[in-house]
Amino acid sequence: MRTRVLIGSVLIAVLVALFWLDLYWGGYFICLIAMVLTGAGLHEFFGMTRRVGLAPFEPTGVAFGVALLPYYLWSEVLPGWLGQKAFAALILAPLVALVLALMVRTCVRRAGLASQVRNIGVTVLGVLYIALPMTFLVQTRFLNEGWNLILLVVAATKATDIGAYFAGVLFGRHKLAPRISPNKTVEGAVGGVLASAIATAALAHGMTIHTLIDRGLPAILSFGLVLGVAAQIGDLTESVVKRSTGTKDSGNMLPAFGGVLDLVDSFLVSAPVSYFLLSLFAAGAK
């Protein structure tokens, strides 16, 4: 526990430093960080799938997954230039290109069609599961008040993890999902959701984030509660992957925490959910 707290404190200090650097880089530093985390997360995901006999096309999957972040960020400026149908096609283009590239790669491997279809499927799954949600985290930075918003989303998501851990240790009695994650409890889940709501309210008012405070306290608390639920779904989703592949931690890059995917798993659901809600709030304010 002491090691976990120490390393966690160092990670928080590094994260704060990186956020302050990004304040002067206009958001592109966050994109670079997210690309590194996405590449590492995909590497760990593909490593876990190899434990159950799959053979993902890792170089292709990682390359496409990392490239999605700047691609979708660039595409944010295009709706005003293109018609809606052309814009939709542009959004889908990299995923179609990924499938086509993987089908070409199958020609290099000497294996049966059935196994190759599974390998293509798990490669595409990795990109959809890890890279696509991370694009929403980056795009949050480019919303109005984006620097404050992404700081709030990151802090509230991590507050969920911390709140769930301590509430579970102190009050946990009833198992939440024993087949997926035996240590998680209903009491811990409730504590995590409440911690997210409290963190959201504190940061929204502390940083004067008009996107939220102009909607009123009920909207702020509702956003925090939804974010807390989404973060824990993300955590449980990774637990399903680890349970299915017989893996305890996604990797060993972070002592006492596991791998990069263990660090970002909550964001893989909280990021797209929060981006959608914040976009609705921003649209409603116009």
Summary of the structure (lengths in Angstrom):
residues: 286
radius of gyration: 19.6
end to end distance: 47.4
largest distance: 60.3
contacts: 965
relative contact order: 0.13
helix: 77%
strand: 3%
